[in-house]
Amino acid sequence: MESNSKSKSITNIIHKQRVQNIAGTMAIEELTLSEASRRNLDRYASGQVNFQQIMAELKAKYQRTK
């Protein structure tokens, strides 16, 4: 059981580093990573949703605002 916890913490560290890398790359281009985008990355990385689900949510959100 301890091994599973250890692998989850390593995975979490790697995920946080990747999100920081994304935010850093965006900052170079004078863009910011919104909290909503960060939450979507977290949901995707944790397996809660897949790419298609996120895209469907975003399409629905922005279709309603038109």
Residue pairs with C-beta under 8 A, 6 or more apart in sequence:
15 42
15 45
18 45
19 33
19 38
19 41
19 42
22 33
22 41
23 32
23 33
23 38
26 32
26 33
40 49
40 54
43 49
43 54
44 50
44 51
44 54
49 57
